[in-house]
């Protein structure tokens, strides 16, 4: 067979690979119409390979797919398949134009002209695929697809490669040894049986979810100890998840040195040599004649809104997607379950507020028109005096969330957060035991392609400086340079010799610091702009509105400002996500784990500030720096700082929190997750439909599995999924004192979110590579941090934002009859209208129908008839001291209770620790028996050898006369 030198990446003698010019089919006059007729008379080859799940021979399973783009010839004819096999150790390239025939095709003499860039990509692919074959993998190429200009390389890992890599990766595999799992006895057994019967309707109908009484002993796979494992069915010993993981590890470490440095699959994907790489789904999930598979089962029992009330089949999710994704959905399920008691308590607190609203004395006093309390204007000139009774509705609504029960709820939620974290740790240990991850330790990962490229750049730069330094010795310098290039071309990893130091990364660190500070400042500036909008809009509406419409000015301004904040938060969330990724990329982290952790930290910091800054403003800053009548604080010398409503800022904080939380969940988490993938899928469908119209024959054929999966959305990681849940966790815990219904709305959202994410993973995403993990990583530390911060923030919300502390101070220090009567009057200070600054008094002072001499405002100040008029009164300092004392006591008490919960609940369940110990003992017994068996075999061999020597030492006469004893020397029973 002739080899076209233009397309051979390495000499054929070195690699043993023959590259076929697949366009040479046209030169031998292969007619597609004849092939179509012959194909119609023969057996359908696509059915033999289960439409892409197997190689063309129908025996070897496709474990991984590499996708690349190529340019078709000008004639526009369909390219046929060519396969690269491992047959008896020899690497050969075969051409199968018809089913059942193996015909080797000769190279074409001429090749259509293509640009150098495409040639370079082809060379890299050919070398890389040759290296994969040398690593033991078997490849098969398919360019006869329905997708125009896209080729697929199917990869199969044979048994010996799977065994070798499983040993390298230390994969725990089930052995033949089985043991009984410890079962509960007595009362606990009866309780568990009753619970199982009650919960049976909500259990998924999958085999993996049924309670197990026996478990196989697992041990890291070893080729020397294959007798320990059950290898009766080699095809199913390594499941599809494990096979794809093994192949991906080979793809990562296999190099391509055409680019002057070691390149793995990540670099080839980044440089466009391959356009995609992914494992295949197990099959179709819908249709009449679909064969049963795990994907179809997951779609029916997990990724369906009709089973929202059922438990998740976590073990099946782990079996199909791997441990990392399984842990995410397990954590989401535990979090959703824990929201049920929090929601129930929140509803009770809210109902308590509704039931006691008519018994709340402060709100009754505010609504009582007989008190005739005249309040000072809310803005200069255009606003006039107003009656406190006009704010009756706001006062009554504030009591729904500002009552003594909210303090209890804050303490409860702090303990709930601690209990949730402990419950998850125990659940995580159970999953580690069930999934054989108890002894799993993450090894140092392979350096990222960008890191290797940066190290190479540094190394070559140092070589260039060295060359310039020794330019007076050109021959020696040239030899060293040539040696360096040879070292690089040989694929030696420069990361073993060179590393990036903090000096190399200092510009990136500086850019990160400046970028994050700028983004945080931008968020503050936007919030400040919304404040200006609120102030200016309130003043404008007060001028133009009718007297009846002025009462709704505050509600209108608050609602529109919150909607603006919501839109800005959603927009900046997307922007900050891209910026955080860019800032992490310029840092050039060494491994994927480092990259992910740094990306998570930056994205969380920016999104946390973006989501909670408007809420922090309302909770802790609004109404604090207003001043007083006659001496107000102004922005830009024209806009007066906005005040809280007469009932306090807690009601406005509740409105802000609820709209932002519900808006983010509805728009960002649900509509975006549903709408954007649907839109991308529709765009891809339209592109493919346009391409199919160009080739009618391609349109008739049924799609292969890898073609269908290629049209799915690529998996982009779990960071967005975790991030939205962490932000929601902050809404549930940080300001729960102002919005007791937050856990309820989070619960309703998560019930939909679980099935939405499940449907996305099963039906809309390419199958991700299974990644082993024993915990949720840095997210656990972020959750703990939010839980600690929630205690502090709720303490300040209760003491400074709500009126809980002022009411206690009045009740125990100033009340004459031990009731709350007179509390509203106690919190209001008096102002003489003659003390207004020039140009700030109301334009219409007679709007209420009488002349006002004294108006009231909410503050603790001396009256105008006092010697130190309008100074801060002693009552203010008494309330402030009580507030600070409450913060200290509440924070330390709740922190102590949380730590006590953490201490009293063990991280590892007792039964799991016993089972782990039992596994160790059983494994020692297995190896002891194996060693004893080896010793017995060696002893029998020694005895056999000695007896043989004794028989050989007999004299000939003795051996002739005692022939019976001679034969007996070699015959004895052996029982192994």
N, C-alpha and C positions, 0 to 999 in steps of 0.2 A: 504494500500500500504506500502510495506517495504522500508525503507530508508537506504541506504548504509552510515554508519557512516564515512567512509573514505572520502566521498565527500561532506558531509554536513558542510558548513562553520559555521553555528550557529545552536543551537538546534531548531528543527522543531517547538516546542511549542512556542518559543520566536518569531520567524520570520514568522511562518505560511507558509513556503516555502518547497516544497517537491522536492528534487533533484533526477532526474531520471537517471539511468544508461542507456545511449542511446545505449551502445553496447549490452545490454541484448536482443536486437532484434534477434541477432544470436542464442540465447539460445532457442527461441521459434520456431525456424525453419522457419523464414520468408524467402521465396524464391523470389529472385529478378525477375526471369523469369515470375513467376505467376503475380507479381505486374505489370510487363511491359504489360502483356496481359490485365489485368484488367484496367490499365490506358489507354490502347488504345481503350477499349470499353467505358470508361467513358469520361466525359468532361475534357478538359485539365485544370488543376488547375492553371497553369502558366498564361493562358489567363485571368482567373478570377481576378488574382491579378495584371494584366497588366505587367507581367514579372518583378515583384519585386518592383513596385511602391506602392503596397498596401499589407496588410497582406493577409494571406491565405483565409480569409473570403471575400476578395474583397471589403471591406467597409472602413476599417481603413487605412489611408494614412501613409506611411513610412516617418517619419520626419528626422530620423538620423540613421546612421549605425555605429556599432562598429565591428571591424574586429580583429580576434585573430587566432593564429596558434595552432594546436593541432596535436597529433600523432595518426594516424590511427592504427587499430589493424593489427596484422600480417596476418590475413586472407585476408586483402585487400578488404573487401567488403564495399560497399557504406553505409555511415551513413545516417540515415533519420532525418527528421526535428523534432524538438520539440518546443513547443510554451509556453511562459509564459504570461498569460493573467491576466487582471483585470476584474473579473466578479462579480459584486455585492459586491465589497470590499474584496472578498476572493481571495487569491493568489493560483493558482493551476497550475500544469504543465501538459500539454496535449500532447499526441502523435498522429499524424495523418499520418499513413503510406499510407492510400488511401484517395482520395478525397471524401468528404462527410461523412467520418466516424471519430468519435472521440473515440479512444480506449486508455485506460490507460494501459501502459505497466509496468510490474513489474521489479524491479531491478534485475540485474544478481548477482549470488552468487559470481562470481569471476571476477576479473578485470586484464587485462594484466599489467605486471609490468612496471611502468614508473618511471623516476627519480624524486627525491624530488623537483627539481626546477620546473618541469612541474606541480607537485601537488600543489606547493605553488601558482603558477600563477592561477591554476584552482580555488583554494580556494578564492583567491582575487577577481577573476571575479564573482564567485557565491555570495560572500558577497556584492560586489559593485552592481551587478544587483538586488539583493534583496533590497538594499537601494533605488535603482531607482524605484522599484515597490512601495515601501513605500512612495516615493515622489509623486506617482500618475501616473507615466509613465506606458505604456503597452509595453511588450517586446515579441518578437518572434524570436526563434533561427533557423538558417538554416545551417546545415553542409553537406547537400546533394548538393554540388556545383561542378562545373566543375574545380575549382581550388583545386588541391590536398592539403589536410592538412590545409585548411583555412575555418574557420567558421565565420558566420555573425550573429550579433544580431540586429534585426530590432526594432526601437523604434518609438512608436506612442504617441503623447501627446493628451489626450482627451480634450473635451471642457472646463471642469472645471479647469484643469491644465493650459490651455492656458489663461483663464480669470485671474486666480490667478497670474500667472507670468507676464502677461501684466500689471497688476496693480502694481506689485512690481517694474518692470522696467520702469514704467511711460511712456509706449508707447503711443504716440499720434495716435488716431484712428479717422477716419472720422465719424462725427455725421450725424443725419438726416437733420440738418439745412444746407441749401444751400444759397449762396449769389452771387450777380453779381460782377464780377471783373471790376474795373474801366477801361473804354475804352477811347482811345484818341478821340478827336473831331477835326473837322475842317480840316486844312491843314495837320496836323500830321496823321490823319486817312487816308486821301487820299494817303499820301506818304507810309504809312505802307501797305495799300492794294496793291499799285503798287509793292512794294518790295516783298510782299508775292507771287504775280503772277509771278514775274521774277524768284524768288528762288524756285518756286514750283517743277521744275524738279529735284532739288538737295535735296529735303526733303525726308527723309526715309518714307516708306509706313507703318507706325505703328500708332496705335490709340493714344498712349501716347504722340506722337510728335505733334499732331495737336493743334493749339492755342485754349485755353479754355476761355470761356466767363463766366462760373460759376464755383464755387469751394465749396467743402464741408467744413464746419467748423470742425476743428479738436480739440480734447480735450483728455488729458491723460485718458486712459481707467480706469474705476472704476466699480466694480461689483454692487455697490449700485446705480449707475446711468446708468445701462444697457439700460434703456428706452430712453436715449439720442442717442444711436447708432442704426444704421440700421442693425438689426440682422435677416433680412428675409432669408438670405442665410448664415448659420453658416459655411458651408464648405469653402466658399471663403472669409469670413470676415478676417481671418488671412491667408495671402498668404504664400506660401512655404518658402520664405525668412524669414518671421517673425516667423513661426513655428520652423524652424531650429535654429534660434537665441535663442528662448525660451528654446528649449531642450538643447542647448549648455550651457546656463547659469546654468541649473539644473545639467548637467554633471560636470561642473567646481566646484560647491559647494557641490556636493554629495561626502561623504568621504568613505574611505575604511581603517579601522584601523588595518588590519592584519599586516601591516608593522611597527607597534608600533607608527605611527604618522599619522596625517590626510593626506589622499591622494585623490586628485581629478583626473580628466581624464588626465590632463597633466602629472602627476607623473606616472600614470599607463601606458601611452604611452611611457614615457621615460624609464621605467623599463621593457618594453617588455611584460607587462601583456596583453595589446592590441597592435596590430601592426598598426592600423589606425583607425581614426574616422572622418567621413565626412557626410555632407548632400548629398542627391541624386540630380542629374540633373533631369529636368522635363521630359526627354524622349530622343529619338533619334533625331538627327538633319539631317539625310539623309536617303533616302530610298523611295520606292514607296508608301507603305501603312502606312506611319508615321502619327500619329495623330497630328493635329496642337498644338504647344506648344511654350512657350516663347523662349526656346533654339533654336528651328528650325527657328523662326522668326528672332532672333539675328544673326543666321548664314547667313541668306539670305540678311538681310538689314544692317548688320554691319560687320560681320566677313568674308567679301568677298572682294577680290581685285577688283572685277568688279564694286563696289559701292564706289570707293575711292574718287569720286568727291562729294559724298553726305555728308550732316551733319550726325553726330552721333545721334542715338536715346538714348540720355543720360537718359531720364526718364525710358525707358525700361531696360537699363543697371543697373540703381539703383534698379529697381524693382526686378531684377533677382539676382544681386550680392551684393546689399547693398550700403549704402551711401559712404563708404570709397573708394571702387573701382570706384563708379560712379563719385566721386570728382576727382580721378586721371585722368580718361578719359576726364572729362570736362575740367580740367586744361590743359591736353595735346592738346585738341581741340582748346582752346583759344590761347595757345602758338603757335600752328601751324597757326592759322588765323592771328595772329599778325606778323608772319614771312613774310606774303605776302607783305605788304608795305615795310618792311625792305629789302626784296629781290629786289623789284622793284627799290628802291633808290640805292642799291648796284650795280645793273646792270647798272644804269645810270652813277654812278661814274666810273665804269670800262670802259664803252663806252666813257666817256669823256676823260679818259686817253688814250684810243686807238686813239681817234680823234685828240688829241693834241700832240701825240708823235713826229710827224714830225715838230712841231713848238717849241719844247722844246730846248732852246738854249744850256743848259749845255750838254745834250746828243749829240747834233749836233757837239759841239766843241770836245767832246771825240771821235766821229766817224770821224772827219775831219783829214785825214792823213797828211794834209799840216802843222798841228801844230807841228808834229814831236817831241812829248813829250816822252822822254826816262824815263822809270820807273826803280826803284831799284829792285834787285832780291827778289823773294818771299821766298827763302830759302837759306841756306848757301852752298857755293861751287858748288853744282850740278845745281842750278838755275842761269840763266844768266839774263841780262837786257832784257826788253821787251817794246814794243810800247803800249802806252795807247789806240790807235785805235783798238788793238786786243780785247779789252773789250767792243766793241761797242754794241754787242747784249745784254750783261748784262745791260748796261746803258739804252738802249731803253726799255727793259723789266721792269726795275725798275720804269720808269716813269708811267707805267700802274697803279702802286699802290702807288707811291710817287709823288702826285701832290696836288695842293691846294684843290681839291674836297674832298680828304680824311679827311682833317680837318673838313670840313662841315659834312662829314659822321660820324665822331666820335662824334660830338655834337648831331647829329640827333639820333644816337644809344643810347646815354646816356638818352636823352628825351624819346626815344622809350621804354627803359627798365622801366623808371618811369611810363610811360603811361600803359605799359603792367601790371605792378603790380596793378595799380589802377583799370584797366579794370577787372582784375581777382577778386579783392575784391568785385566789384559791381556784377559780375557774380555769385560769391559765395553767396552773399546775396540773389540774385534771386532764386538760387537753394535751399537755406535754407528755403525760404518762400514756394516754391513749394513742398518741401519735408517735410514740417512741422517740421523743426529743429530750429525755431527761439528762442524757449525757452529752447532748449536742453543744459544741462550742464552735463559734464562727471563726474560721481561719482567715488569715490575711488575704484579702481579695486581690485579684489581678489589677494592676494600675490602669486607670482610664486612658483611652487613646489620646485625649488632649494633654494629659500629664506626660505621656511618653513623648509626644511631639515637642512639648515645651522643654523637656530634658534634652532631647536631641538638639534642639536649637541652641540651648545653653552650651552643650558639649562642642558643637561645631563652632560656636563663637569663640570658645576658649581655644580650640585648635587653631582658629584663624589668628588670634592674638599671638599664640605661640609661634605660628609660622612667621608672622611679621617680626617677632622678636629675634628669630634666628634666620632672618633673610640673608645674612652673610654666609650662611651655609645652606645653599639652595638644595643640594643633593640630599643632604640629611633630612632637611625639613620636608622635602617632597616624598621621601621614603616613609616618613612618619605619617604624613597626610594620607598617602596611599594605603598604609596599613590601617589607618583609622577608618577609611571608607570601606575597606574590605571587611573590617570587623562589623561595621554597620550593615553592610550588604549580607553578611552571614547571619543576620538576625539576632545578634547578641544583644540582650536587653541592657540598654545604657542606664536604666533606672537602678540596676544593681550597683553601678559605680557612681553615678551622679544623682543628686537630689536637689529639689527646689528648697532653698532656705527662706527665712523671713525677709532677707534682703531682696531676693528675687520677687517676693510677693508684696513688698512694701507699697509699690504704686497701686496694686489692687486693693490692699487693705485701706489705703488712704481714700481711694475712690469709693469703697464701701462705706466708710465712715461719713464722708461728705454726702454721698447719695442718700443714706438713711436719714441723716439730719435734715437734708433738704426735703425729703418726702414727708417726714413728720411735720416740718414747718409748713409745707403745703397743706397738709390736713388741718392744722391749726388755722391757717389763713382762710381756708374755705369755711370752717366753722365760724370764724369771725365775720366773714362776709354774710353768712346766714343770719347772724345776730344783727348786723346792720339792716338786713332786709326786714327782719321782724320789727325793729324799732321804727324804721321809716314807713313801713306799710301800716303799722298801728296808728302812727300819727296821721297818715293820709286818709285812712278809713275813718278816723275820728272826725276829720274835717268834713268829709263828704257824706258820711252816713247820717241817716235820720236818727232822731232820739231813740226810736224803738230799735234801730239796727245797731246802735253803738254797744248794746249789751252783748252782741255776738262777735264783736271785733276780736276779742281775745281768743275765742275758739277758732275763728277763721284764720288768724295769723298763726296760731300754734299748728293747726292741721296742715296749712300750706308749707310752713317751714319744715315740718317733719317729712313731708313728701319730697321736698327738695333735698333734704339730708339723705333720704333713702336712695334717690336716684344717683346722687353723688357717691354714696357708699358703694353701690353696685358697680358703677363705672370705675371708680378707683380700685376696687377689689381686683378687677381684671388687669388694670394697668400695673398695680403693685405686684401681682403675680408674675408678670413678664419682667418687671424690673428686678425682682428678687432673683429670678433665674439668671438674668444677665450678670448681676453682681456676683452670683456664685460661680458662674462660668469663668469670669476673669480672674477669680482666685485660683483656679486650676487645682481643685482638690485631687488627692492622689487616687482614692478609691471611690466606687459608687456609693458606699455607705457614708463616707465623709461628705460627698457631694449632697446626698439626700439630707443629712442632718443639718448642714449649713443652709441649704435651701429652705428647709422647714423653719429654722430659727428666724431667718430674715422675713419670709413670707408671713409667719405668724406675728412677728413684731409689727410689721407694717399694717396688716389687716386688723390686728387688735386695736391699734391706735385709730385706724380709719373707722371701725365699727363703733367704738365706745367713746370717742371724744365728744360727740354731741350729747351723749347721755351723761358723761361726767360734767359737762358744762351745766346742764339743767340741775343735776343733783347737788353740786357743791359750789357753783360760782354764781348762778343766776340769783339776783336779788341780794347778794352779799355786799356789793359795792355801789349801792344806789345813792347813798347820801340821805338827806332829809329834805322836807319842804323848805325852800329858801336857801338851800345849800346842796343842790343836786350835783351828781357827777355826770359830766358830759363827754361824749365821743366826738372829736373833731369840732368841739365848741358849738355843736348844734343838736346832736341827738342825745337824749337823756337815756341813761342805762335803764333797761327794763326791770320791772319788779315782778315778784311772785304774786299769784292770786291771793285774795284774802284768806282762803283755806290752806295756803302753803303751796310749795312747788311740787309736792309729792304727786298730786293728780296729774300735773303736766309731765312729770317724769314717767308716770305710768303710761300716758298717751304716747310719749316718745318711744319708750321701750317696746310697747306692744306693736306699734306700726312698723318700726324698724325690724323687729324680730319676725313678725308675720310676713312683712314684705320681702325680706331676704329669703325666707323659707319658701314662699310661694313663687316668687319671680326667679331668684337666682338658683335655688336648689332644685326646684321642680320644673318650672317652665323651661329654663335653660337646659337642664339635663334631658328633657324630653324633646324640646324644639330644635336645639342646635344639632344633635345627632340625626334627627329626622330630616332636617334641611340638608345636611351634608350627604346623607344617604340618597336623597332625591337628586342632588346635583350630580353625584357619581352615576346614578341610574340614567340621567339624561345624557351624560357624556358617553356612557357605554351604549345607549340606544342609538346615538348618532354614529358611533363607530360600527355598530352591527349593521346599520343600514348600508354600509359600504361593502359588506361581505355577507351575502345571503347564506352561504354554506356554513359560516361560523354561527349564524343565528339559529340554524336548525339543530346543531349539536347540543347535547345536554352538558351543562357546566360540570367541571371537575370540582372536587371538594376544595382544592387549594385555590381555584379561581373564585369560588364563592367566598371563601375566607379573605381573599385579597381585597374584595370589595367592602369588607367590614372596616370599622374604625380601629386604628391601632391603639393598643393599651398604653396609656400615658402615666401609669403609676397610681398609687393610692393616696398621694398627698392631697389632692383636691377633696377626696371623700372624707379623709380624716379632718381636714381643715374646717369644712362646713360644720361637722359635728362638734369640734372643739369650740368654735365660735358660739354655737348654740348652747353648749355646756356653760359657757360664760354668761349668756343671757339667763340661763336657768338659775345659776348660783350667785352671780355677782350682785344683781339688783333685785333679788327675789323679795326683799322686804317691801318694795314698791309695787310688785306685780305678782301676787300669789298664783295667778293662773298660768304663769309661764311654763311650769312643768306639764300642764295639761296640753297646751298647744304644741310643746315639743314632742309629747307622746304621740299626738295625732299625726304630726309631721313624720315621725320616725317609722310609724306603721306603714306609711306610704313609701318612705325613703328606702326601707329594706327591700321591698318588692321592686321598686324602681331601679335600684342598683343591681339587684339580682337579674332583672330582665335585661339590663344594659350589658352585664357581663356575659350572659348566656346567649343573647340574640344579636347584639349590636356591636360587640367588640371582638377583635381577633383573640384567640386563646392566648393568654399571657404565659410566659415561661414560669414554671413552678419554682418558687424560691423558698428554701427552708428558713424558718425563723422560730424562735422559742418565746418571743414576747413582741409587744407592739413598739418597742424601741423608745425613741425620744418623746413620743406622744405621751407616754406614762408620766414622765417628769413634767411635761407641760400641764397635764391634768392636775397633778399634785400642786403645782404652783398656783393654778387658778383656784383650787380649793382653799389654799392658805390665804390668797388675796381676797377671796369672797368673804371670809370672816371679817377682815379689816374693813372692807367697803360697806358691808351690811351694818357694821357697828357705827360707821360715820353716817350712813343713810338714816338709821333710826335716831341717832342723837342730834344730827344737824339738819337733815332735810325734813323729817317729820316733826310733829308737835308732841311727841310722846314725852320727852324730857321736860319741856315747859309745863305740860299738864301735871306731871308728877311733882315738880317744884311748887306749883301753885297749890296743888291739893294738900301737900304736907307742910308748906311754909306760910301761905298767904290766905288760904280759904278760911272764912270765919265759921262756917258750919260743917266743914269736912266734905263738901260736895264741890262740883265743878261750876256752880253758879257764880257768875262774875269773871270767869276766865277770859272771855273775849275782851271785856273792858280792861282787864289787867294787862293784856298784850298790846293795847293800843296807846299811843302817846298823843298828846294834844299839840296843836299848832295854831298860833294867832295869824289870821290871814293878812294882817297889816304888816307882817314880817316877810312877805314875798319879795323877791328881788324884782327890780324894775323890768317890766316886759315879760314876766312869767305868770302873772295872775290871770285867771280865767277871763276871756272876753265877755262872757255872759254869766256874771255871778248870781243872777236871779233866776237861773234855769229851774231850780227846785221850788220857786215860788216864795222864797223868803231870803232875807239877807243873812249870810253866814259870817260869823265872827270867829268861831273855833271849829277847825276840822281835825279829823283824827287820821293817823297813819300807823302802820304796824311797825313798832320798834320799842325798845326799852330806853326812853330818854326822859329827861326832866321836863316838866311842863313850862309854859311861857311865863307863868307867875313865880317861878322859882328864881333864886339868886343866880344859879348856874343854868340858865334856861338852855334847853336843847342839848345839854351834855348827856353823856351816857350815864344811866342811873345804876344804882347798886343792884337792882333786879337783874340787869344784864350780866353782871359778873357772877351772880349766884347761879343763873341758868348756864352760863358758860362753864363754870366749875363742875356743875352736875353733868353736863354733856361730856366733858373730858374724862370725868371719873367713870361714866358709863362706858365709854370707849375702852378704857383700860380694863375694867372689870369684865365686860362682855368678851373682849378679845382673848384675854388670858383664860377665862373660864371655858369658852368654847374650844380654844386651842388645847387646853388640858383634856377636855372631854374627847376631842378627836384623837389625841395621842393615846388616850386610854382605850378607845375603841380599836385603834391600830395595834396596841399591845395585847389586848385580850383576845383578839381573833388571830389565830396562827395563820401564817402565810401558806403553809402546806397542810392540807387536810390529813388527819391522822391515818385514815384508811389508805390514802395514796402513799404516804411515807412507808406504811407497812408493806404495800404491794411492791414498791421500789426495792425495799430491803429483801423481800422474798425473791424478786427476780435476780438479784445479785447472788443470793445463796444458791438458787437453782442453776445459774450459769456456772458457778464454781463446781457444783456437783457434776454437771455435764462434762466439764473439762477434766475433773478428777477421774471420772469413769473412762474418758478417752485416754488419759495418761496410763491408767491401770491396764487398759486393753493393749496399749503399745508395749508396756513392760512385759505382759504375759506373752505377746507375740515374740518379743526379743528373747525371753527365757526359753520358749519352745524351740526357737531357731538354734539357740546355743546347745540345748539338749540334743537336738537332731544332729548338729555338727559333731558333738562329742561322741555320740553313738556311732556315727558314721566312721569316725577315726578309729574307735575301738574295733569295729568290724574289719576295717582294713588292716589292722595290726595282727589279726589271727594268722596262724601258720596255714599253708595250703592243705596239709593233711587234716588239720583240725577243722578247717572249713569244709573239706569234703565229707568228713564223717559227721559233721554237725551242720548239715545244710539247712535243717529246720531252724536252728538257732540263728543262722546267718540271715535268713529271710525275716526272722522276727526282729532283727535289729532295725529294720526300716518300716515296720508296721506297728503304729500305735494310734489310738483314737485322738483326734484333736477337735476340741469344741471351742470355737471362737465366739 
